[in-house]
Amino acid sequence: MAKISSALYDYQSNKKLFYVSILTSPTTGGVTASFGMLGDIIIAEPNSYIAFAGKRVIEQTLKKTVPEGSQAAEYLFHKGLFDPIVPRNTLKGVLSELFQLHAFFPLNPKKIK
């Protein structure tokens, strides 16, 4: 994880590049702990299961009950864990708009020099 996070830091900070993280179901463990949560924009699919550890592991470790739905994208979105929730069928359009906003593609393709 340290190597991935370090490379991503170089990618974002030194090279000034835009990094979008897309969380699908399930996104757990190391992905959640490292590059999945380091994006400039973090997008999740509806109803995705996103967690650092599974419900059973958390309950056995902490000896507490994990509330139902607390590892669902919608719940985590309201807690501020990531940016938008985007269905897969509209993802291409949303990514296109984000790239346009971040100057990867010109807003008007006819004005390319």
Backbone as a chain_set.jsonl record, in Angstrom:
{"seq": "MAKISSALYDYQSNKKLFYVSILTSPTTGGVTASFGMLGDIIIAEPNSYIAFAGKRVIEQTLKKTVPEGSQAAEYLFHKGLFDPIVPRNTLKGVLSELFQLHAFFPLNPKKIK", "coords": {"N": [[0.815, -1.196, 0.0], [1.978, 1.209, 0.687], [3.776, 1.784, -1.39], [2.052, 2.102, -3.557], [0.501, 4.28, -2.667], [2.514, 6.212, -2.462], [3.389, 6.417, -5.13], [1.043, 7.359, -6.249], [0.823, 9.805, -4.958], [2.997, 11.142, -6.124], [2.074, 11.167, -8.754], [-0.239, 12.789, -8.523], [0.617, 15.169, -7.157], [3.247, 16.042, -8.022], [3.26, 15.666, -10.81], [0.943, 16.873, -11.392], [-1.525, 15.717, -12.157], [-4.871, 14.52, -12.724], [-6.832, 12.443, -10.726], [-9.244, 10.0, -10.672], [-11.228, 8.023, -8.666], [-13.071, 5.085, -8.801], [-15.48, 3.407, -7.148], [-16.663, 0.203, -6.939], [-18.933, -2.528, -6.267], [-17.844, -5.361, -4.532], [-15.903, -3.055, -2.588], [-13.259, -3.32, -0.684], [-11.003, -3.748, 2.147], [-7.566, -3.504, 1.382], [-7.801, -1.913, -0.937], [-9.695, 0.003, -0.205], [-8.267, 1.105, 1.886], [-6.066, 2.211, 0.637], [-5.375, 3.278, -2.498], [-8.032, 3.588, -3.354], [-9.326, 5.538, -1.841], [-7.898, 7.838, -2.257], [-8.352, 9.48, -4.386], [-8.794, 12.463, -6.421], [-11.379, 12.968, -7.068], [-13.885, 10.921, -5.851], [-15.888, 8.373, -6.814], [-18.837, 6.455, -6.404], [-20.694, 3.45, -7.05], [-24.258, 2.958, -7.116], [-25.748, 1.345, -4.287], [-23.422, -0.048, -3.599], [-21.117, -2.106, -1.807], [-18.989, -0.959, 0.504], [-16.158, -0.983, 2.38], [-13.678, -1.129, 5.003], [-13.208, -3.416, 6.377], [-15.009, -6.511, 6.573], [-18.405, -6.966, 7.766], [-18.72, -9.092, 9.655], [-16.056, -9.444, 10.554], [-15.527, -6.97, 11.761], [-17.466, -7.0, 13.805], [-16.629, -9.229, 15.314], [-14.099, -8.387, 16.103], [-14.44, -5.895, 17.451], [-16.449, -6.509, 19.169], [-18.994, -5.482, 18.919], [-22.17, -4.675, 17.498], [-22.59, -4.155, 14.078], [-24.352, -1.646, 12.487], [-27.083, -2.293, 10.29], [-26.705, -1.746, 6.849], [-24.725, 0.155, 7.128], [-22.438, -0.004, 5.683], [-23.031, 0.548, 3.144], [-23.121, 2.276, 0.006], [-24.843, 4.554, -0.126], [-25.303, 5.291, 2.573], [-22.669, 5.857, 3.392], [-22.077, 7.93, 1.664], [-23.651, 10.013, 2.677], [-22.237, 10.432, 4.97], [-20.009, 11.625, 4.015], [-17.897, 10.256, 2.783], [-17.244, 9.892, 0.093], [-17.584, 11.436, -3.193], [-19.817, 11.804, -5.675], [-22.643, 9.524, -6.148], [-22.95, 7.388, -8.736], [-24.754, 5.808, -11.242], [-23.804, 2.987, -13.253], [-24.577, 3.103, -15.954], [-24.657, 5.815, -16.557], [-22.156, 6.68, -16.066], [-20.084, 7.153, -17.953], [-20.793, 9.62, -19.161], [-20.707, 11.338, -16.923], [-18.004, 11.15, -16.187], [-16.882, 12.256, -18.483], [-17.773, 14.921, -18.288], [-16.443, 15.661, -15.908], [-13.755, 15.461, -16.732], [-13.733, 17.421, -18.665], [-14.178, 19.682, -17.075], [-11.803, 19.686, -15.69], [-9.992, 20.32, -17.581], [-8.985, 18.364, -19.35], [-10.062, 17.687, -21.754], [-10.986, 19.821, -24.397], [-13.674, 22.159, -23.948], [-15.054, 22.929, -26.175], [-14.753, 21.092, -28.884], [-14.174, 21.949, -31.491], [-12.466, 24.041, -31.34], [-9.861, 23.234, -31.146], [-6.396, 23.615, -31.352]], "CA": [[0.0, 0.0, 0.0], [2.829, 2.395, 0.771], [4.313, 2.057, -2.718], [0.955, 2.615, -4.379], [0.172, 5.622, -2.183], [3.624, 7.088, -2.814], [3.326, 6.646, -6.581], [-0.13, 8.191, -6.499], [1.181, 11.154, -4.503], [3.825, 11.707, -7.192], [1.176, 11.361, -9.895], [-1.143, 13.911, -8.276], [1.273, 16.396, -6.7], [4.375, 16.479, -8.828], [2.908, 15.7, -12.226], [-0.29, 17.674, -11.449], [-2.523, 14.985, -12.93], [-6.175, 14.342, -12.107], [-7.064, 11.029, -10.434], [-10.623, 9.681, -10.306], [-11.385, 6.692, -8.103], [-14.436, 4.591, -8.981], [-15.696, 2.3, -6.22], [-17.743, -0.705, -7.306], [-19.211, -3.45, -5.175], [-17.415, -4.816, -3.25], [-14.61, -2.385, -2.439], [-12.915, -3.58, 0.722], [-9.613, -3.999, 2.519], [-6.455, -2.678, 0.934], [-8.246, -0.911, -1.912], [-10.304, 1.076, 0.574], [-7.232, 1.716, 2.718], [-5.033, 2.911, -0.128], [-5.663, 4.123, -3.654], [-9.461, 3.819, -3.545], [-9.766, 6.737, -1.125], [-6.961, 8.93, -2.468], [-8.667, 10.196, -5.615], [-9.258, 13.853, -6.368], [-12.822, 12.742, -7.053], [-14.177, 9.523, -5.544], [-17.238, 8.053, -7.282], [-19.301, 5.121, -6.014], [-21.897, 2.947, -7.702], [-25.373, 2.793, -6.173], [-25.868, 0.101, -3.527], [-22.168, -0.793, -3.475], [-20.628, -2.471, -0.487], [-17.686, -0.303, 0.641], [-15.745, -1.139, 3.772], [-12.289, -1.517, 5.229], [-13.31, -4.827, 6.774], [-16.377, -7.024, 6.517], [-19.249, -6.809, 8.948], [-18.393, -10.137, 10.622], [-14.726, -9.168, 11.121], [-15.672, -5.819, 12.667], [-18.23, -7.42, 14.983], [-15.8, -10.121, 16.135], [-12.959, -7.645, 16.647], [-14.874, -4.849, 18.38], [-17.507, -7.049, 20.042], [-20.152, -4.598, 18.795], [-22.983, -4.938, 16.311], [-22.488, -3.157, 13.013], [-25.708, -1.349, 12.014], [-27.428, -2.727, 8.938], [-26.608, -0.696, 5.832], [-23.682, 1.145, 7.427], [-21.341, -0.153, 4.725], [-23.626, 0.764, 1.819], [-22.682, 3.53, -0.613], [-25.722, 5.668, 0.203], [-25.025, 5.686, 3.957], [-21.327, 6.446, 3.437], [-22.148, 9.207, 0.945], [-24.182, 11.006, 3.624], [-21.183, 10.679, 5.958], [-18.954, 12.383, 3.353], [-16.757, 9.42, 2.425], [-16.896, 10.106, -1.31], [-18.28, 12.546, -3.84], [-21.158, 11.421, -6.125], [-23.037, 8.146, -6.433], [-23.28, 7.441, -10.159], [-25.04, 4.5, -11.845], [-22.847, 2.615, -14.293], [-25.036, 3.503, -17.299], [-24.411, 7.251, -16.773], [-20.785, 6.959, -15.634], [-19.288, 7.707, -19.05], [-21.133, 11.043, -19.281], [-20.213, 12.048, -15.731], [-16.546, 11.234, -16.32], [-16.616, 13.208, -19.557], [-17.96, 16.265, -17.725], [-15.354, 15.912, -14.957], [-12.529, 15.687, -17.489], [-13.863, 18.741, -19.289], [-13.979, 20.668, -16.015], [-10.399, 19.677, -15.289], [-9.215, 20.72, -18.761], [-8.378, 17.276, -20.089], [-10.594, 17.798, -23.102], [-11.555, 21.16, -24.574], [-15.13, 22.196, -23.876], [-15.527, 23.025, -27.545], [-13.759, 20.361, -29.647], [-13.867, 22.624, -32.757], [-11.456, 25.091, -31.088], [-8.552, 22.607, -30.923], [-5.354, 24.25, -32.189]], "C": [[0.859, 1.261, 0.0], [3.381, 2.765, -0.602], [3.244, 2.655, -3.629], [0.615, 4.047, -3.965], [1.256, 6.626, -2.539], [3.621, 7.421, -4.305], [2.149, 7.554, -6.925], [0.114, 9.628, -6.051], [2.017, 11.856, -5.565], [2.965, 12.054, -8.407], [0.324, 12.616, -9.717], [-0.398, 15.217, -7.985], [2.356, 16.906, -7.634], [4.036, 16.599, -10.312], [1.618, 16.485, -12.473], [-1.367, 17.013, -12.313], [-3.757, 14.714, -12.07], [-6.438, 12.846, -11.927], [-8.494, 10.831, -9.957], [-10.651, 8.238, -9.832], [-12.837, 6.283, -8.278], [-14.593, 3.337, -8.129], [-16.9, 1.48, -6.663], [-17.949, -1.676, -6.151], [-18.573, -4.803, -5.444], [-16.077, -4.077, -3.374], [-14.248, -2.5, -0.962], [-11.403, -3.648, 0.91], [-8.617, -2.988, 2.012], [-6.847, -1.614, -0.066], [-8.853, 0.28, -1.184], [-9.239, 1.821, 1.375], [-6.227, 2.519, 1.914], [-5.619, 3.707, -1.285], [-7.14, 4.384, -3.903], [-9.949, 5.117, -2.919], [-8.861, 7.944, -1.352], [-7.255, 9.753, -3.725], [-9.014, 11.657, -5.378], [-10.781, 13.868, -6.32], [-13.02, 11.252, -6.798], [-15.649, 9.284, -5.872], [-17.594, 6.647, -6.811], [-20.528, 4.743, -6.826], [-23.012, 2.832, -6.663], [-25.363, 1.396, -5.544], [-24.574, -0.696, -3.421], [-21.82, -1.013, -2.012], [-19.204, -1.932, -0.386], [-17.294, -0.349, 2.113], [-14.258, -1.428, 3.858], [-12.235, -2.996, 5.595], [-14.781, -5.229, 6.714], [-17.096, -6.896, 7.851], [-18.888, -7.83, 10.038], [-17.06, -9.861, 11.311], [-14.807, -8.018, 12.124], [-16.38, -6.241, 13.945], [-17.411, -8.328, 15.897], [-14.653, -9.374, 16.807], [-13.394, -6.668, 17.731], [-15.913, -5.315, 19.39], [-18.717, -6.114, 20.082], [-20.895, -4.955, 17.514], [-22.824, -3.794, 15.323], [-23.9, -2.903, 12.5], [-25.918, -1.786, 10.558], [-27.354, -1.54, 7.974], [-25.501, 0.311, 6.062], [-22.476, 1.035, 6.498], [-21.857, -0.037, 3.292], [-23.24, 2.148, 1.318], [-23.534, 4.721, -0.173], [-25.481, 6.188, 1.62], [-23.682, 6.417, 4.04], [-21.267, 7.78, 2.7], [-22.628, 10.31, 1.891], [-23.188, 11.315, 4.748], [-19.983, 11.396, 5.341], [-17.746, 11.571, 2.902], [-16.313, 9.603, 0.977], [-17.798, 11.154, -1.912], [-19.653, 12.118, -4.391], [-21.376, 9.907, -6.134], [-23.56, 8.179, -7.865], [-23.569, 6.032, -10.667], [-24.107, 4.238, -13.025], [-23.278, 3.094, -15.68], [-24.846, 4.993, -17.572], [-22.967, 7.655, -16.452], [-19.945, 7.615, -16.724], [-19.543, 9.211, -19.216], [-20.602, 11.87, -18.122], [-18.698, 12.201, -15.805], [-16.151, 12.236, -17.4], [-16.732, 14.645, -19.048], [-16.84, 16.615, -16.744], [-14.052, 16.214, -15.688], [-12.57, 17.042, -18.186], [-13.604, 19.834, -18.262], [-12.517, 20.766, -15.593], [-9.458, 19.835, -16.482], [-8.471, 19.58, -19.446], [-8.825, 17.293, -21.542], [-11.139, 19.205, -23.252], [-13.08, 21.1, -24.507], [-15.752, 22.271, -25.263], [-14.489, 22.342, -28.441], [-13.375, 21.044, -30.983], [-12.777, 23.674, -32.594], [-10.076, 24.494, -30.809], [-7.543, 23.235, -31.872], [-4.428, 23.229, -32.776]], "O": [[0.5, 2.263, -0.619], [3.446, 3.947, -0.939], [3.506, 3.598, -4.376], [0.459, 4.923, -4.816], [0.954, 7.769, -2.88], [3.825, 8.572, -4.692], [2.258, 8.417, -7.795], [-0.345, 10.566, -6.703], [1.781, 13.024, -5.874], [3.124, 13.117, -9.008], [0.181, 13.411, -10.646], [-0.759, 16.264, -8.524], [2.368, 18.083, -7.993], [4.48, 17.53, -10.983], [1.245, 16.733, -13.62], [-2.036, 17.68, -13.103], [-3.68, 14.685, -10.842], [-6.283, 12.07, -12.87], [-8.911, 11.42, -8.959], [-10.157, 7.34, -10.515], [-13.742, 7.048, -7.94], [-13.922, 2.331, -8.359], [-18.015, 1.994, -6.753], [-17.212, -1.639, -5.166], [-18.765, -5.345, -6.532], [-15.227, -4.451, -4.183], [-14.856, -1.857, -0.106], [-10.636, -3.608, -0.052], [-8.786, -1.781, 2.182], [-6.286, -0.518, -0.052], [-8.559, 1.43, -1.509], [-9.313, 3.041, 1.521], [-5.592, 3.424, 2.456], [-6.293, 4.713, -1.064], [-7.471, 5.333, -4.613], [-10.89, 5.73, -3.421], [-9.041, 8.974, -0.702], [-6.473, 10.635, -4.081], [-9.462, 12.043, -4.298], [-11.388, 14.678, -5.619], [-12.395, 10.418, -7.453], [-16.538, 9.906, -5.291], [-16.749, 5.752, -6.818], [-21.304, 5.605, -7.239], [-22.747, 2.633, -5.477], [-25.014, 0.407, -6.189], [-24.617, -1.901, -3.176], [-22.173, -0.234, -1.126], [-18.313, -2.389, -1.102], [-17.998, 0.174, 2.977], [-13.652, -1.913, 2.902], [-11.336, -3.725, 5.177], [-15.675, -4.386, 6.795], [-16.481, -6.74, 8.907], [-18.764, -7.47, 11.209], [-16.946, -10.028, 12.525], [-14.224, -8.087, 13.206], [-15.951, -5.885, 15.043], [-17.49, -8.211, 17.12], [-14.277, -9.684, 17.938], [-12.793, -6.616, 18.804], [-16.222, -4.606, 20.348], [-19.375, -5.964, 21.112], [-20.307, -5.475, 16.565], [-22.911, -2.62, 15.685], [-24.587, -3.849, 12.112], [-25.027, -1.654, 9.719], [-27.879, -0.463, 8.259], [-25.346, 1.239, 5.269], [-21.591, 1.89, 6.526], [-21.199, -0.472, 2.347], [-23.056, 3.076, 2.105], [-22.995, 5.787, 0.123], [-25.458, 7.4, 1.838], [-23.575, 7.464, 4.678], [-20.493, 8.661, 3.072], [-22.074, 11.409, 1.902], [-23.296, 12.353, 5.402], [-19.04, 11.742, 6.052], [-16.679, 12.136, 2.663], [-15.126, 9.48, 0.673], [-18.672, 11.699, -1.238], [-20.602, 12.072, -3.608], [-20.427, 9.123, -6.128], [-24.501, 8.911, -8.171], [-22.722, 5.148, -10.541], [-23.679, 5.169, -13.707], [-22.43, 3.453, -16.497], [-24.875, 5.397, -18.734], [-22.605, 8.827, -16.554], [-19.178, 8.536, -16.445], [-18.6, 9.984, -19.392], [-20.103, 12.978, -18.32], [-18.169, 13.273, -15.514], [-15.184, 12.98, -17.235], [-15.882, 15.484, -19.347], [-16.343, 17.741, -16.749], [-13.324, 17.128, -15.301], [-11.552, 17.728, -18.282], [-12.894, 20.8, -18.542], [-12.059, 21.833, -15.184], [-8.272, 19.52, -16.394], [-7.43, 19.808, -20.062], [-8.06, 16.956, -22.445], [-11.709, 19.736, -22.299], [-13.697, 20.13, -24.945], [-16.84, 21.744, -25.498], [-13.452, 22.936, -28.735], [-12.326, 20.723, -31.541], [-12.22, 24.151, -33.584], [-9.206, 25.189, -30.283], [-7.811, 23.372, -33.065], [-3.498, 23.583, -33.502]]}, "num_chains": 1, "name": "protein.A"}
